Amino acid sequence: MAKKIVIVATLDTRGDEVQYLKEIIEKKGHRAIIVDAGVMGKPQIRGDFPREKVAEAGGKSLKELVEAAEKGADRFEATKVMIEGVKKIVGDLYSKGELDGIMSLGGTTAAALGTAAMKVLPIGVPKLLVTTFIDPRPIGDEDITVMQTPVDLVGLDKIVKKTLTNAAGAIIGMVEQKVPKAEEKPLVGMTVLGVTTPCVQKIMSRLQKRGYNAVTFHAKTTMLDRLIREGNIDAIIDVTSFETIPMVLYPPEYISMLIGAPEVRRVRLESANEKALPQIIAPGGLDMHIFPGTGIDQVPSEFKGRKWTMHGPSVVLVRTTREELEKVGKSIAERANRAKGPVAIIIPLRGFSEASKKGAPLHDPEADQGFIKSLKENVEKKVKVVEVDCHINDDLFADKVVETFEELIKGRR
């Protein structure tokens, strides 16, 4: 069955190259849908969605954008309009079943236009960026495949032709593949850091024996939130709630850098609350701040003088205080209170990570008690709180997490 592949490009500068791609795709029996995101210059070929339509979809006329540019307006202002137009067109095509894959080609503008459009599509839709300019920031956490070109994509010399042929082959191969159908098992989203990996591995093993699949996220939950919103996740075991530390304690600019986005979130996994997913929350990683560096002298001055340790050659772990954990405990309690589905908080009483077990550099039971006391004072009765007399990476803790998780699932049925 023919697949529909959207190509996003500026046809005044990449028209011949797009036409070459289109011919390869169509020779393989598929359809290429071309979206022209250019503003200035004359298109070398006509797109299925010409630039006039793209500008209108973005809220302006092409004439307005051209006139503003000729008067010296910032070029990126026009690009922002075209980005919105491309996003709308791509989203509409997907909702109508007219898009099976998407690719974009060019330099920095193509990266901005293409990745913005790709981000409106669900995880799993094939996405390919062919570019001369590699910057990970526009891509973020998306499942975008990037092909770096060895030369600029100007003209159809033999190197460009080979590059474009490979790119066409890549996107064609992706859209032609089918995920083998198998019995669907409930998918559990889990959070992990290196210091909680033993715990997560034990829980995953126990879940798999009980008929669940699990997928892990490295404590940063931007992508997990998105997968929840898209309906891909059935339950949450938030072993490693470390991300709460910066969200509660750090200034906005640091949070923006951490999550790779300009907007500042002071909450996490609210999608799980809104979707009423069963949730287990544990305090994994709350015993530390994490900084890049090779020693305590490289962390911010307000953190010097505390217990610390190295996690590998270039990461410094600094102990959180009782006062900080009181704030974090209150925040996690409030998050659990907002849950529309069943939720339980499970607390290991002998340490929240490998770095704070008895004898380890960040061991501080008194600080941990600040979290426990604050959480229990602020949590509502509907939230189950379970204390386990063990370390987070002990077998007993994994057993209790899975036992409680199954109780939540059964209670929901």
Secondary structure, DSSP 8 states (H G I E B T S, - for coil): ---EEEEEE-HHHHHHHHHHHHHHHHHTT-EEEEEE---SS--SS--SB-HHHHHHHTTS-HHHHHHHHHTT--HHHHHHHHHHHHHHHHHHHHHTT--SEEEEEESHHHHHHHHHHHTTS-TTS-EEEEES---STTTTTS--EEEE-SS-S-S--HHHHHHHHHHHHHHHHHHH----------EEEEE--GGGHHHHHHHHHHHHHTT-EEEEE-S--HHHHHHHHTT---EEEE-BGGGHHHHHHS-HHHHHHHHTSSS--S---HHHHHTT--EEE-BTTTTEEEEESSSGGGS-GGGTTS-EEESSTTEEEEE--HHHHHHHHHHHHHHHHT-SS-EEEEEETT-SSGGGSTTSTT--HHHHHHHHHHHHHH--TTSEEEEESS-TTSHHHHHHHHHHHHHHHHHH-
